[in-house]
Every structure is written in structure tokens, then in C-alpha cells.
Amino acid sequence: MSIRNIILVVAALLITVGTGLLARAWMNSQRVQTAAPAPEKAQISAFVLVAEIDAPAGTFLKKEYLRWQAWPDEPMPETYFVRQDGETETVADKEVIGAVVRRGISAGEPIARGQIIKPGDRGFLAAVLRPGFRAMSVRIDATSSIAGLVFPGDRVDLILTHEITRGKTNRRASETVLSNVRILAIDQILDDQNGQARVGKNATFELTQKQTEMLAIVSDLGKLSLALRSLAKDEEEFDRLVNSDEPLAEPDPERGKTYTWDSEVSRLIWRPSQASQDIVQVNRGTDSKEQRFNKRQ
């Protein structure tokens, strides 16, 4: 092979290799241009207070009904309750807990100031009351109100203690006149710093119209006491709540079913026997007769 042919072959090889390298470089540059840029990670600098569960109108907001949701570093409505990163206590802890939902809030929805109403605000009771119910207040004292440990939203039983006359005998008894009554407001608090309670003078309950009439009479019959109900539900009530469409549904207050005589408390108090009788003298003209009636317990 001549020197001229060798030079031509080498030149052809160099041209081929160079063309391939140029084509590869061009294709790589095209891939870089067409590739989508990686999204920048959102910076979290604040948290917004949202509802943990569905909260219908009239719900008393408790700590377990709320949670803080991370919020991107973007503009947000001024009506939201915001906690900056690193903060432990905010205004929301004082303003929201214990407030009442004015309009229903869905789970995960941020809570706005216009959606809640606080005790003492105008229209508070109207927002708390369910349709068909009434608000009624009665006087209380330190003993009857469980010494400052009852708060709005709690459920209580109303117990009446009074004196009953049976024939010539005066007896005492206590009875549960209404059970599972929701407290709307109570003007007493427990100071969480020094543990002392500021005793209030009134408690406001949510009742039906008939039950408000009953409570008005109860206040004149004798002494009224409050018995705080446990947050735990009994089996019957728990089954009803599970099958309810409302996550915070609560049973309505109802007439009490139990009572206790004084003789059941103290062994020193005489208990009339079933056989004892009341004697009534009946006079009709010149005739006079005695009629006997069994005494009720």
C-alpha cells in the first residue's frame, strides 16, 4: 500500500471518530436542556392550628380535638392561628381551647377566628345551644359545684336532697332528677398555678323546655348538687355513639331513675315496715269510721 493510501485511511478514521464524539456531546447537551429542574424543597417556618376531627357547630373545643399542621413559608390569612417554629405556647392555647364552634369545621381544616366564639362573647350561649334546647342558670356553692372542678362542656347529674312528710313522719331522701346534663357556663375556675379554686355562684345548663320547668321546681324543693360524669362511656352509650353519623354526638339529658332514702344511709334512722299503716278517721254526718292505708317507703 502506498503512503498516499495510508494517509487517506488514517484521515478517514480520524474524521469518523471526531464525528462520533461531536454527535455524542450534542446529544448529552440536549438531554440536559430537556430534563425538568428538580423542585426546591418548601421551607417550613410556621404551623397552623387545624381540627383533628370533624367539629359540628356547638362543639366545645378541647386540646385533643386540635393539632398543629406544618405550613409552607407562604402568605396565609391573618385569621388563622399560627405558631412559629420553636414556640411552645401561643395565643391559640388560651383563645381556642374552651371556645365553641360557631360554624362546622372539617377534620384537617385550619381554624379561623370567625369560626369560633369564646365564653363571655356576645352570642356565646346562642352558638352553644342545640336547636330545641334552652339555657337555664341555677345558684350553686362550693360543695354543690364540686369545688371548682366542673368546666363548660362537662356532663353532670343533678341530684335533689329534700325532706318528705309521710303521715306524722318526716323523712329525707335524695334522687337523681336529671342525668347527663351538659354545662354551658360556670363562673368558677381552678387556678392551675396555686391550685386554689375561685368559687362561682351560678351554673348554666342545656335542657329541653320541659326540663327547665322541672329544674325551676327543684330549686324550691331542696338542695341541688352536681355529680360529675366520667368521660368514659358506658357500654350502651358507646354502642350508640359508634353507630351515630355525628362523631361528637352526645345523648340528650333525661329524667333520673334512682333515689335513696335516709334509712338506706344511716342504720340509726328508723325505716317504716311495709306492714305499718296510716290510720285516717273518716266522719260522715253522725257516722265515724277508721280507714287504714299501708305506708309507702
TORKOL-4160 file (C-alpha; in steps of 0.2 Angstrom, whole numbers, padded with zeros to 4 digits, m for minus):
297
<pt num="1" X="0000" Y="0000" Z="0000"/>
<pt num="2" X="0006" Y="0017" Z="m0005"/>
<pt num="3" X="0010" Y="0031" Z="0008"/>
<pt num="4" X="m0004" Y="0041" Z="0000"/>
<pt num="5" X="m0017" Y="0027" Z="0003"/>
<pt num="6" X="m0011" Y="0025" Z="0021"/>
<pt num="7" X="m0013" Y="0044" Z="0024"/>
<pt num="8" X="m0031" Y="0043" Z="0017"/>
<pt num="9" X="m0036" Y="0029" Z="0028"/>
<pt num="10" X="m0029" Y="0037" Z="0044"/>
<pt num="11" X="m0038" Y="0053" Z="0039"/>
<pt num="12" X="m0055" Y="0044" Z="0037"/>
<pt num="13" X="m0053" Y="0036" Z="0054"/>
<pt num="14" X="m0050" Y="0052" Z="0062"/>
<pt num="15" X="m0064" Y="0060" Z="0054"/>
<pt num="16" X="m0076" Y="0046" Z="0059"/>
<pt num="17" X="m0070" Y="0046" Z="0077"/>
<pt num="18" X="m0072" Y="0065" Z="0078"/>
<pt num="19" X="m0089" Y="0065" Z="0071"/>
<pt num="20" X="m0095" Y="0052" Z="0084"/>
<pt num="21" X="m0088" Y="0062" Z="0098"/>
<pt num="22" X="m0096" Y="0078" Z="0092"/>
<pt num="23" X="m0113" Y="0069" Z="0090"/>
<pt num="24" X="m0112" Y="0061" Z="0107"/>
<pt num="25" X="m0108" Y="0078" Z="0115"/>
<pt num="26" X="m0123" Y="0086" Z="0106"/>
<pt num="27" X="m0135" Y="0073" Z="0112"/>
<pt num="28" X="m0129" Y="0075" Z="0130"/>
<pt num="29" X="m0132" Y="0093" Z="0129"/>
<pt num="30" X="m0150" Y="0090" Z="0123"/>
<pt num="31" X="m0154" Y="0079" Z="0137"/>
<pt num="32" X="m0148" Y="0092" Z="0150"/>
<pt num="33" X="m0159" Y="0105" Z="0142"/>
<pt num="34" X="m0175" Y="0094" Z="0141"/>
<pt num="35" X="m0173" Y="0087" Z="0159"/>
<pt num="36" X="m0186" Y="0096" Z="0171"/>
<pt num="37" X="m0177" Y="0105" Z="0185"/>
<pt num="38" X="m0179" Y="0097" Z="0202"/>
<pt num="39" X="m0192" Y="0106" Z="0213"/>
<pt num="40" X="m0185" Y="0115" Z="0228"/>
<pt num="41" X="m0190" Y="0109" Z="0245"/>
<pt num="42" X="m0203" Y="0120" Z="0253"/>
<pt num="43" X="m0196" Y="0129" Z="0269"/>
<pt num="44" X="m0207" Y="0126" Z="0284"/>
<pt num="45" X="m0206" Y="0141" Z="0296"/>
<pt num="46" X="m0223" Y="0141" Z="0304"/>
<pt num="47" X="m0238" Y="0129" Z="0310"/>
<pt num="48" X="m0256" Y="0132" Z="0308"/>
<pt num="49" X="m0269" Y="0126" Z="0320"/>
<pt num="50" X="m0281" Y="0114" Z="0312"/>
<pt num="51" X="m0295" Y="0102" Z="0318"/>
<pt num="52" X="m0290" Y="0084" Z="0322"/>
<pt num="53" X="m0308" Y="0078" Z="0319"/>
<pt num="54" X="m0325" Y="0085" Z="0312"/>
<pt num="55" X="m0332" Y="0098" Z="0324"/>
<pt num="56" X="m0350" Y="0102" Z="0321"/>
<pt num="57" X="m0357" Y="0119" Z="0327"/>
<pt num="58" X="m0359" Y="0120" Z="0346"/>
<pt num="59" X="m0344" Y="0109" Z="0349"/>
<pt num="60" X="m0333" Y="0114" Z="0364"/>
<pt num="61" X="m0315" Y="0113" Z="0358"/>
<pt num="62" X="m0304" Y="0103" Z="0368"/>
<pt num="63" X="m0285" Y="0100" Z="0366"/>
<pt num="64" X="m0287" Y="0083" Z="0359"/>
<pt num="65" X="m0298" Y="0090" Z="0345"/>
<pt num="66" X="m0284" Y="0101" Z="0339"/>
<pt num="67" X="m0267" Y="0099" Z="0331"/>
<pt num="68" X="m0253" Y="0109" Z="0323"/>
<pt num="69" X="m0250" Y="0107" Z="0305"/>
<pt num="70" X="m0234" Y="0112" Z="0296"/>
<pt num="71" X="m0237" Y="0127" Z="0284"/>
<pt num="72" X="m0225" Y="0131" Z="0269"/>
<pt num="73" X="m0216" Y="0148" Z="0270"/>
<pt num="74" X="m0230" Y="0156" Z="0260"/>
<pt num="75" X="m0243" Y="0170" Z="0264"/>
<pt num="76" X="m0258" Y="0164" Z="0274"/>
<pt num="77" X="m0274" Y="0173" Z="0280"/>
<pt num="78" X="m0272" Y="0184" Z="0296"/>
<pt num="79" X="m0287" Y="0175" Z="0304"/>
<pt num="80" X="m0278" Y="0158" Z="0306"/>
<pt num="81" X="m0270" Y="0154" Z="0322"/>
<pt num="82" X="m0251" Y="0152" Z="0319"/>
<pt num="83" X="m0237" Y="0146" Z="0329"/>
<pt num="84" X="m0219" Y="0149" Z="0324"/>
<pt num="85" X="m0206" Y="0135" Z="0323"/>
<pt num="86" X="m0199" Y="0133" Z="0341"/>
<pt num="87" X="m0213" Y="0141" Z="0350"/>
<pt num="88" X="m0221" Y="0130" Z="0364"/>
<pt num="89" X="m0236" Y="0141" Z="0370"/>
<pt num="90" X="m0246" Y="0153" Z="0359"/>
<pt num="91" X="m0261" Y="0164" Z="0360"/>
<pt num="92" X="m0271" Y="0149" Z="0352"/>
<pt num="93" X="m0269" Y="0139" Z="0368"/>
<pt num="94" X="m0279" Y="0152" Z="0378"/>
<pt num="95" X="m0291" Y="0158" Z="0365"/>
<pt num="96" X="m0296" Y="0142" Z="0356"/>
<pt num="97" X="m0297" Y="0128" Z="0370"/>
<pt num="98" X="m0314" Y="0130" Z="0378"/>
<pt num="99" X="m0321" Y="0140" Z="0364"/>
<pt num="100" X="m0336" Y="0134" Z="0354"/>
<pt num="101" X="m0338" Y="0131" Z="0336"/>
<pt num="102" X="m0349" Y="0144" Z="0328"/>
<pt num="103" X="m0349" Y="0135" Z="0310"/>
<pt num="104" X="m0344" Y="0117" Z="0307"/>
<pt num="105" X="m0326" Y="0113" Z="0305"/>
<pt num="106" X="m0320" Y="0098" Z="0295"/>
<pt num="107" X="m0305" Y="0087" Z="0300"/>
<pt num="108" X="m0289" Y="0095" Z="0294"/>
<pt num="109" X="m0297" Y="0112" Z="0291"/>
<pt num="110" X="m0287" Y="0127" Z="0298"/>
<pt num="111" X="m0297" Y="0136" Z="0312"/>
<pt num="112" X="m0301" Y="0154" Z="0309"/>
<pt num="113" X="m0306" Y="0167" Z="0322"/>
<pt num="114" X="m0323" Y="0169" Z="0314"/>
<pt num="115" X="m0327" Y="0151" Z="0316"/>
<pt num="116" X="m0327" Y="0151" Z="0335"/>
<pt num="117" X="m0334" Y="0160" Z="0349"/>
<pt num="118" X="m0327" Y="0162" Z="0367"/>
<pt num="119" X="m0336" Y="0162" Z="0383"/>
<pt num="120" X="m0341" Y="0179" Z="0388"/>
<pt num="121" X="m0343" Y="0185" Z="0370"/>
<pt num="122" X="m0359" Y="0191" Z="0364"/>
<pt num="123" X="m0370" Y="0177" Z="0356"/>
<pt num="124" X="m0360" Y="0163" Z="0365"/>
<pt num="125" X="m0375" Y="0154" Z="0373"/>
<pt num="126" X="m0384" Y="0155" Z="0356"/>
<pt num="127" X="m0370" Y="0147" Z="0347"/>
<pt num="128" X="m0368" Y="0133" Z="0360"/>
<pt num="129" X="m0387" Y="0129" Z="0362"/>
<pt num="130" X="m0393" Y="0115" Z="0350"/>
<pt num="131" X="m0410" Y="0118" Z="0341"/>
<pt num="132" X="m0424" Y="0115" Z="0353"/>
<pt num="133" X="m0415" Y="0117" Z="0369"/>
<pt num="134" X="m0414" Y="0131" Z="0382"/>
<pt num="135" X="m0401" Y="0138" Z="0393"/>
<pt num="136" X="m0405" Y="0139" Z="0412"/>
<pt num="137" X="m0395" Y="0145" Z="0427"/>
<pt num="138" X="m0396" Y="0140" Z="0445"/>
<pt num="139" X="m0387" Y="0145" Z="0460"/>
<pt num="140" X="m0373" Y="0134" Z="0467"/>
<pt num="141" X="m0360" Y="0134" Z="0481"/>
<pt num="142" X="m0343" Y="0126" Z="0483"/>
<pt num="143" X="m0350" Y="0110" Z="0489"/>
<pt num="144" X="m0363" Y="0108" Z="0476"/>
<pt num="145" X="m0352" Y="0113" Z="0462"/>
<pt num="146" X="m0338" Y="0100" Z="0466"/>
<pt num="147" X="m0326" Y="0114" Z="0472"/>
<pt num="148" X="m0321" Y="0121" Z="0455"/>
<pt num="149" X="m0318" Y="0105" Z="0446"/>
<pt num="150" X="m0333" Y="0107" Z="0434"/>
<pt num="151" X="m0330" Y="0116" Z="0417"/>
<pt num="152" X="m0340" Y="0121" Z="0402"/>
<pt num="153" X="m0344" Y="0105" Z="0391"/>
<pt num="154" X="m0343" Y="0093" Z="0406"/>
<pt num="155" X="m0358" Y="0082" Z="0409"/>
<pt num="156" X="m0366" Y="0081" Z="0426"/>
<pt num="157" X="m0381" Y="0073" Z="0435"/>
<pt num="158" X="m0392" Y="0084" Z="0445"/>
<pt num="159" X="m0396" Y="0077" Z="0462"/>
<pt num="160" X="m0410" Y="0084" Z="0474"/>
<pt num="161" X="m0410" Y="0082" Z="0493"/>
<pt num="162" X="m0426" Y="0086" Z="0501"/>
<pt num="163" X="m0437" Y="0082" Z="0516"/>
<pt num="164" X="m0453" Y="0072" Z="0513"/>
<pt num="165" X="m0468" Y="0071" Z="0525"/>
<pt num="166" X="m0476" Y="0054" Z="0527"/>
<pt num="167" X="m0490" Y="0054" Z="0539"/>
<pt num="168" X="m0483" Y="0060" Z="0555"/>
<pt num="169" X="m0465" Y="0056" Z="0550"/>
<pt num="170" X="m0453" Y="0067" Z="0541"/>
<pt num="171" X="m0440" Y="0058" Z="0531"/>
<pt num="172" X="m0426" Y="0064" Z="0520"/>
<pt num="173" X="m0421" Y="0057" Z="0503"/>
<pt num="174" X="m0410" Y="0061" Z="0488"/>
<pt num="175" X="m0414" Y="0057" Z="0470"/>
<pt num="176" X="m0407" Y="0060" Z="0453"/>
<pt num="177" X="m0419" Y="0072" Z="0445"/>
<pt num="178" X="m0409" Y="0074" Z="0428"/>
<pt num="179" X="m0395" Y="0064" Z="0421"/>
<pt num="180" X="m0381" Y="0068" Z="0408"/>
<pt num="181" X="m0384" Y="0087" Z="0408"/>
<pt num="182" X="m0372" Y="0097" Z="0398"/>
<pt num="183" X="m0364" Y="0113" Z="0407"/>
<pt num="184" X="m0364" Y="0128" Z="0396"/>
<pt num="185" X="m0356" Y="0140" Z="0408"/>
<pt num="186" X="m0350" Y="0141" Z="0426"/>
<pt num="187" X="m0342" Y="0156" Z="0434"/>
<pt num="188" X="m0329" Y="0146" Z="0444"/>
<pt num="189" X="m0311" Y="0141" Z="0439"/>
<pt num="190" X="m0297" Y="0131" Z="0446"/>
<pt num="191" X="m0280" Y="0141" Z="0447"/>
<pt num="192" X="m0268" Y="0129" Z="0439"/>
<pt num="193" X="m0253" Y="0138" Z="0447"/>
<pt num="194" X="m0258" Y="0138" Z="0465"/>
<pt num="195" X="m0271" Y="0125" Z="0465"/>
<pt num="196" X="m0285" Y="0136" Z="0473"/>
<pt num="197" X="m0302" Y="0137" Z="0466"/>
<pt num="198" X="m0312" Y="0153" Z="0464"/>
<pt num="199" X="m0330" Y="0148" Z="0468"/>
<pt num="200" X="m0344" Y="0154" Z="0457"/>
<pt num="201" X="m0362" Y="0157" Z="0461"/>
<pt num="202" X="m0371" Y="0151" Z="0445"/>
<pt num="203" X="m0371" Y="0137" Z="0433"/>
<pt num="204" X="m0379" Y="0136" Z="0416"/>
<pt num="205" X="m0386" Y="0120" Z="0409"/>
<pt num="206" X="m0393" Y="0115" Z="0392"/>
<pt num="207" X="m0410" Y="0107" Z="0394"/>
<pt num="208" X="m0426" Y="0104" Z="0385"/>
<pt num="209" X="m0441" Y="0116" Z="0389"/>
<pt num="210" X="m0449" Y="0103" Z="0400"/>
<pt num="211" X="m0433" Y="0100" Z="0409"/>
<pt num="212" X="m0431" Y="0119" Z="0413"/>
<pt num="213" X="m0448" Y="0119" Z="0421"/>
<pt num="214" X="m0443" Y="0104" Z="0431"/>
<pt num="215" X="m0427" Y="0112" Z="0437"/>
<pt num="216" X="m0436" Y="0128" Z="0442"/>
<pt num="217" X="m0446" Y="0117" Z="0454"/>
<pt num="218" X="m0431" Y="0108" Z="0460"/>
<pt num="219" X="m0423" Y="0124" Z="0466"/>
<pt num="220" X="m0438" Y="0127" Z="0478"/>
<pt num="221" X="m0439" Y="0109" Z="0484"/>
<pt num="222" X="m0422" Y="0107" Z="0492"/>
<pt num="223" X="m0404" Y="0107" Z="0490"/>
<pt num="224" X="m0397" Y="0104" Z="0472"/>
<pt num="225" X="m0380" Y="0095" Z="0470"/>
<pt num="226" X="m0370" Y="0092" Z="0454"/>
<pt num="227" X="m0362" Y="0075" Z="0451"/>
<pt num="228" X="m0348" Y="0075" Z="0438"/>
<pt num="229" X="m0350" Y="0061" Z="0425"/>
<pt num="230" X="m0334" Y="0051" Z="0418"/>
<pt num="231" X="m0328" Y="0055" Z="0401"/>
<pt num="232" X="m0328" Y="0036" Z="0398"/>
<pt num="233" X="m0344" Y="0030" Z="0391"/>
<pt num="234" X="m0354" Y="0015" Z="0397"/>
<pt num="235" X="m0357" Y="0001" Z="0385"/>
<pt num="236" X="m0375" Y="0006" Z="0379"/>
<pt num="237" X="m0369" Y="0024" Z="0376"/>
<pt num="238" X="m0353" Y="0018" Z="0367"/>
<pt num="239" X="m0363" Y="0007" Z="0355"/>
<pt num="240" X="m0374" Y="0022" Z="0351"/>
<pt num="241" X="m0360" Y="0034" Z="0348"/>
<pt num="242" X="m0351" Y="0021" Z="0336"/>
<pt num="243" X="m0367" Y="0019" Z="0326"/>
<pt num="244" X="m0370" Y="0038" Z="0325"/>
<pt num="245" X="m0366" Y="0049" Z="0310"/>
<pt num="246" X="m0360" Y="0063" Z="0321"/>
<pt num="247" X="m0343" Y="0060" Z="0328"/>
<pt num="248" X="m0346" Y="0071" Z="0344"/>
<pt num="249" X="m0364" Y="0066" Z="0346"/>
<pt num="250" X="m0370" Y="0065" Z="0364"/>
<pt num="251" X="m0386" Y="0059" Z="0372"/>
<pt num="252" X="m0399" Y="0071" Z="0377"/>
<pt num="253" X="m0402" Y="0074" Z="0396"/>
<pt num="254" X="m0415" Y="0063" Z="0403"/>
<pt num="255" X="m0425" Y="0060" Z="0419"/>
<pt num="256" X="m0416" Y="0052" Z="0433"/>
<pt num="257" X="m0420" Y="0034" Z="0438"/>
<pt num="258" X="m0413" Y="0031" Z="0455"/>
<pt num="259" X="m0416" Y="0038" Z="0473"/>
<pt num="260" X="m0410" Y="0035" Z="0491"/>
<pt num="261" X="m0419" Y="0036" Z="0507"/>
<pt num="262" X="m0411" Y="0042" Z="0523"/>
<pt num="263" X="m0413" Y="0025" Z="0531"/>
<pt num="264" X="m0403" Y="0017" Z="0517"/>
<pt num="265" X="m0388" Y="0029" Z="0523"/>
<pt num="266" X="m0389" Y="0028" Z="0542"/>
<pt num="267" X="m0393" Y="0012" Z="0552"/>
<pt num="268" X="m0399" Y="0023" Z="0566"/>
<pt num="269" X="m0414" Y="0030" Z="0556"/>
<pt num="270" X="m0430" Y="0020" Z="0558"/>
<pt num="271" X="m0436" Y="0013" Z="0542"/>
<pt num="272" X="m0455" Y="0010" Z="0541"/>
<pt num="273" X="m0460" Y="m0008" Z="0538"/>
<pt num="274" X="m0472" Y="m0012" Z="0524"/>
<pt num="275" X="m0484" Y="m0018" Z="0536"/>
<pt num="276" X="m0486" Y="m0002" Z="0545"/>
<pt num="277" X="m0501" Y="0008" Z="0542"/>
<pt num="278" X="m0508" Y="0026" Z="0542"/>
<pt num="279" X="m0525" Y="0027" Z="0551"/>
<pt num="280" X="m0537" Y="0040" Z="0544"/>
<pt num="281" X="m0553" Y="0045" Z="0554"/>
<pt num="282" X="m0567" Y="0047" Z="0541"/>
<pt num="283" X="m0583" Y="0057" Z="0548"/>
<pt num="284" X="m0599" Y="0057" Z="0538"/>
<pt num="285" X="m0613" Y="0065" Z="0547"/>
<pt num="286" X="m0615" Y="0055" Z="0563"/>
<pt num="287" X="m0605" Y="0041" Z="0557"/>
<pt num="288" X="m0587" Y="0039" Z="0561"/>
<pt num="289" X="m0575" Y="0026" Z="0553"/>
<pt num="290" X="m0557" Y="0022" Z="0553"/>
<pt num="291" X="m0548" Y="0018" Z="0537"/>
<pt num="292" X="m0531" Y="0011" Z="0537"/>
<pt num="293" X="m0518" Y="0013" Z="0522"/>
<pt num="294" X="m0501" Y="0005" Z="0520"/>
<pt num="295" X="m0487" Y="0017" Z="0522"/>
<pt num="296" X="m0476" Y="0020" Z="0507"/>
<pt num="297" X="m0457" Y="0019" Z="0509"/>
